[in-house]
Amino acid sequence: MTPRDPNTIGGWRAFSRGFHQRSPLVLAAAALITLLALVVLQGTLFEGGLTVVDEGRLLRITHDDYVHVSVKVQELKKDPPKTRTVYLFGGSGTMECFVSEASLAAAIARDADQPVRVVSLAAHQESMGMTLALVDNLPEGPATLAIGLAPIRVTGKPSRDATLLSGHELLVRSPRLEQLAPKYFGHPAPSTGAIPGIFDYVGSYLRERASSEAPWGTRIIYETHYYPWGAKGHTQLGKRRNVLYVLAKDVTLYRKYGDYNFAMLEEVLKLAGERGFDVVFYDQPLNASAAGPTWNGVVPAYRERASDLAERYGVPYVHIERNVELTDHDFADLFHLLAPARLKWQPEMARQIAATLPPPAAEPVAQVGRVAVTPR
């Protein structure tokens, strides 16, 4: 064996030393290689890459809703449901209004007399733009999109939804949202794609894990409820302390952004029609005892617009709250049900959603509630 010349530099070492050069060509090559690596990483992440690693290792915190739903839609595409699926969309008010996916599915199946699966894609402060992006990533198959409505769902800023195009908050890519970007955001989708969002996720992951008891790469358990069994809500005084501020803020935001949010909701209906999905609207629980039944006029205003939209597109708008007696003590605050109250809400929610489902024998045929691509 010929001894190696000590003055000879190994291949990898020579390659790496090249990046220490100040030549513009070397720097350009390094930038190009980095860019290509990021493009490959982006493609890998959004084409099933999130399912390669256990979700618990990807979570930043136990309530990392945005990573959870991003992983879930990739899992759904990888292994599509074999039966009719009810997908729940909404904010944390939706997350807190049912006990579990399995128990809600069992209740709907019993009332509808057919097999049903429930998948919650609700998330804290989920915007209409997020709902559209998630629907855009659903697999084929018989599905009912149960879309929750509430003041916070119709007051979101378009500037926040525009960040979805850069991969912020949700780690999903939505061709439909990209197509609509010039119309609603005033600019096309960025050429950098989701790369900024990936950097943001990595940075926040490192920060959150460093400040927690879960080291980087270890598995943590996703918490489906912000108020699990045993959790207590605010006092009655605490619930009312900021109510005037909340109501005034929602009135201002609804006047400013209501048109945008209903336009985005209509885009969801159009996409659902193209995909052959059924849709049903419902209202998330609200603490009317503390905030008043009209929410300073916001609730009747959005309900009227939602009813008009539902009528034009032929989708049902159910009102669970009319048949469930909720008191101040059922709520943790103004928006979230405590665990015992979920036992009151879920049976009625199941009954009303079940009533909108098409019969099993008619699955291949468009039924009432099947969204039309264009309004009547």
CORCOR-V303837 format. One record per pair of residues at least 6 apart in sequence whose C-alpha atoms are under 7 Angstrom apart, sorted by the first residue. I is the first residue (numbers start at 1). J is the second residue. Records with the same first field share a line. If there is no record, write none. Layout:
I->J  J
This chain:
18->26
19->26  27  30
38->195
42->194  195
46->172  173
48->74
50->71
51->71  74  75
55->71
56->219  220  221  222
57->217  218  219  220
59->67  220
60->205  208  209
61->208
62->220  221  222  223
63->222  223
65->123  124
66->123  169  170
67->170  171
69->121
70->170  171  172
73->137  138
76->139
77->138  139
80->139
83->115  116  117  142
84->116  117  142  143
85->116  117  118  142  143  144
86->117  118  119  143  144  145  146
87->118  119  120  121  144  145  146
88->119  120  121  122  145  146  147
89->120  121  122  131  146  147  148
90->122  123  126  147  148  149
91->122  123  124  125  126
92->122  123  124  125
93->284  285  335  336
94->122  148  284
95->122  225
96->225  336  337
97->337  342  345  346
98->104  342  345  346
99->342  343
101->118  119  120
102->118
104->118  346  350
105->116  117  118
107->347  350
108->116  350  351  354
109->115  116
111->351  354
112->354  355
114->360
127->153  156
128->153  261  264  265
129->161  264
132->268
133->174  177
136->174  176
137->174
142->277  363
143->277  278
144->277  278  279
145->277  278  279  280
146->279  280  281
147->280  281  282
148->281  282  283  284
149->282  283  284
150->283  284
151->250  298  299
154->254  258  261  262
155->250  253  254  257  258  261
156->257  261
157->257
158->185
162->185
164->170
165->178  189  190  193  194
166->190  193  194  195  196  197
167->194  195  196  197  198
168->197
178->189
181->187  188  189
182->188
206->216
209->215  216
227->338  339
228->339
229->339
232->332
233->331  332  333
234->332  333
239->290  333  334
240->290
243->291
247->295  296
251->296  298
269->371
270->373  374
272->278  371
273->370  371  372  373
274->373
276->370
277->370
278->369  370  371
279->315  369  370  371
280->315  316  317
281->316  317  318
282->317  318  319
283->319
285->321  335
286->334  335
287->328  331  334  335
289->327  328
290->328  334
294->300
307->317
310->316  317
312->375  376
313->371  372  375  376
314->368  369  371
315->369  370  371
316->369
318->352
320->348  349
324->344  345
330->337  338  341
331->337  338
332->338
358->367
